[in-house]
Amino acid sequence: MAKSLKYLADNLIVSPESDRRQLHLNHPDAAPIREREVVLASLCDLRGRCEVFRKDPAVHVLIFSVEGDSILYTAESPRRGKPIEPGQVAILPAHQWHRYEMVGSAWKAMWFYLANTYPWNHLHDSKPHVRLSLTCQELKAAVEGFLAETLRNENRARLAARHYAELIVLNLERELDMEEGPAHREMKQRLYKLWDTVSANLSHHWTVEEMAEEVGISPQHLYKVSARFSGHKPMEMVTRLRMQQAQEYLINTDFMIKSIARLLGYADSFSFSAAFKRHAGSSPKQFRKTQIQKKEQEIGWY
């Protein structure tokens, strides 16, 4: 999480009368945003003056212009610049310099800082650019909803905040799907189909070679595309899918631990419990007990 203005830019000038509302990403119900490697997000009403320069940004920066205008300078347009108009998004990949400044006396915009890691690796294939946004209004509504709900001191606000956090992530992903070329999109679809097949057959003893054959590529290529588009090696993904299903069984059924182990392809309950504890930080039995307690507390809210 950013703790200083130095993190935000090499040079940052913002008039003091500006209003900057930062999303509290350490809030418990901001988990969907944190998990997608969004390191900072804010909604700003800028007044008077705003100038920003980043020489070698460590993060990807997205700027959604809501009201008012600004101008963006990059290596592609260092002198004339490109306008950022309402309803447009500026996509500024990591490690590529850019500078922008407000045009006029007021500018309302949203900023998202994305870690230079999975799941945003495909942004490396882009140059800084501006285009029409697909999700600007939806994102604005979700951001404002999240900000409002995190200020409320009542139980249903947490459920609402979580809902808005998930909408923020959904719309960011929808927006950035356009940045991928057709070959990448096609490979992602093939990979997602593989994980669907694996999820439907978790008791099967999968191998990398067998999964590569399902996708129609070599095992070496599967390692590369799995790491790029899923953030994990192939067998790591199989384990994650098994652990996700294990949590569903532990929360929503009364299946015995040995039965869950068998359904997920483990030889016995001991190997399953060891794998689960490495993943979740607690034994299956303790996890189930904790989740039952949480459910009882949630029922008490209503």
Buried (B, 14 or more C-beta within 10 A) or exposed (E): EBEEEEBBBEEEEBEEEBEEBBBBBEBEBBEBBBEBBBBBBBBBBBBBBBBBBBEEBEBBBBBBBBEBBBBBBBEEBEEEBBEBBBBBBBBBBBEBBBBBBBBEEBBBBBBBBBBBEBBBBBBEEBEBBBEEBBBBEBBBBBBBBBBEBBEEEEEEBBEBBBBBBBBBBBBBEEBBEEBBEEEBEEBBEBBEEBBEBBBEEBEEEBEBEEBBEBBEBEBEEBBEBBBBBBBBBBBEBBBBBBBEBBBEBBBEEEBEBBEBBBBBBBEEBEEBBEBBBEBBEEBBEBBBEBBEEEEEEEEEEE
